[in-house]
Amino acid sequence: MSEKEEGIEVEGTVEEALAGGMYRIAIDKGPKVLAYASGKMKKFHIRIVPGDRVKVELSPYDLTRGRITFRDK
């Protein structure tokens, strides 16, 4: 995102993998969001499975959608 549109970074747990590369994430102390894997994660074939801890970057315009930027081990 550009400097003007800084994303909000939060952590959560992957609840389920949906069709089309989308994931339902349960945010710590927050609602559930719909997220997709970032470009680098797709490029390097980083696998995301339910139960993984992830960092999600939320759009300041729509807090129900985001992009997964990091998967914890």
Sine and cosine of phi, psi and omega as CSV:
sin_phi,cos_phi,sin_psi,cos_psi,sin_omega,cos_omega
0.00,0.00,0.40,-0.92,0.00,-1.00
-0.97,0.23,0.17,-0.98,0.00,-1.00
-0.86,0.51,-0.57,0.82,-0.03,-1.00
-0.92,0.38,-0.57,0.82,-0.08,-1.00
-0.94,-0.35,0.85,0.53,-0.01,-1.00
-0.87,0.49,0.70,-0.72,0.04,-1.00
-0.99,0.11,0.36,-0.93,0.04,-1.00
-0.99,-0.16,0.88,-0.48,-0.06,-1.00
-0.99,-0.11,0.81,-0.59,0.00,-1.00
-0.71,-0.70,0.24,-0.97,0.04,-1.00
-0.91,-0.42,0.47,-0.88,0.00,-1.00
-0.28,-0.96,-0.12,-0.99,-0.02,-1.00
-0.85,-0.53,0.69,-0.73,0.03,-1.00
-0.95,0.31,0.83,-0.56,0.03,-1.00
-1.00,-0.04,-0.71,0.71,-0.01,-1.00
-0.42,-0.91,0.47,-0.88,0.08,-1.00
-0.99,-0.13,0.79,-0.61,-0.01,-1.00
-0.97,-0.26,0.13,-0.99,0.01,-1.00
-0.92,0.40,0.47,-0.88,0.08,-1.00
0.98,0.19,0.33,0.94,0.03,-1.00
0.97,0.23,0.34,0.94,0.02,-1.00
-0.98,-0.18,0.43,-0.90,-0.02,-1.00
-0.71,-0.71,0.56,-0.83,0.11,-0.99
-0.99,-0.15,0.84,-0.54,-0.08,-1.00
-0.91,-0.41,0.74,-0.67,0.10,-0.99
-1.00,-0.07,0.94,-0.33,-0.03,-1.00
-0.97,0.23,0.64,-0.77,0.08,-1.00
-0.89,0.46,0.80,-0.60,0.02,-1.00
0.82,0.57,0.69,0.73,0.00,-1.00
-0.25,-0.97,-0.13,-0.99,-0.03,-1.00
-0.98,0.18,0.06,-1.00,0.10,-0.99
-1.00,0.06,0.62,-0.79,0.00,-1.00
-0.81,-0.59,0.34,-0.94,0.06,-1.00
-0.97,-0.22,0.81,-0.59,-0.09,-1.00
-0.66,-0.75,0.35,-0.94,0.07,-1.00
-0.82,-0.57,0.32,-0.95,0.00,-1.00
-0.97,0.23,0.64,-0.77,0.00,-1.00
-0.93,0.37,0.21,-0.98,-0.07,-1.00
-0.86,0.51,-0.67,0.74,0.00,-1.00
-0.92,0.40,-0.57,0.82,0.01,-1.00
-0.93,0.36,-0.59,0.81,0.07,-1.00
-0.94,0.34,-0.66,0.75,-0.04,-1.00
-0.87,0.50,-0.67,0.74,-0.05,-1.00
-0.99,-0.12,0.24,0.97,0.09,-1.00
0.80,0.60,0.74,0.67,0.06,-1.00
-0.98,0.20,0.85,-0.52,-0.08,-1.00
-1.00,0.07,0.71,-0.70,0.02,-1.00
-0.87,-0.50,0.84,-0.55,-0.02,-1.00
-0.83,-0.55,0.39,-0.92,0.03,-1.00
-0.84,0.55,0.69,-0.73,-0.03,-1.00
0.97,-0.23,-0.28,0.96,0.02,-1.00
-0.94,0.34,0.58,-0.81,0.15,-0.99
-1.00,0.03,0.75,-0.66,-0.05,-1.00
-0.70,-0.72,0.37,-0.93,0.16,-0.99
-0.98,-0.21,0.74,-0.67,-0.05,-1.00
-0.85,-0.52,0.72,-0.70,0.07,-1.00
-0.98,-0.19,0.90,-0.43,-0.02,-1.00
-1.00,-0.08,0.55,-0.84,0.08,-1.00
-0.97,0.26,0.65,-0.76,0.05,-1.00
-0.93,0.36,-0.25,0.97,-0.03,-1.00
-1.00,0.01,-0.54,0.84,-0.03,-1.00
-0.68,-0.74,0.97,-0.23,-0.09,-1.00
-0.99,0.15,0.12,0.99,0.04,-1.00
-0.98,-0.19,-0.04,1.00,0.00,-1.00
-0.76,-0.65,0.50,-0.86,-0.03,-1.00
-0.33,-0.95,-0.11,-0.99,-0.03,-1.00
-0.76,-0.66,0.77,-0.64,0.02,-1.00
-0.98,0.19,0.85,-0.53,-0.07,-1.00
-0.95,-0.30,-0.33,0.94,-0.05,-1.00
-0.41,-0.91,0.64,-0.77,0.06,-1.00
-0.90,-0.43,0.85,-0.53,0.07,-1.00
-0.97,0.24,0.39,-0.92,0.01,-1.00
-1.00,0.03,0.00,0.00,0.00,0.00
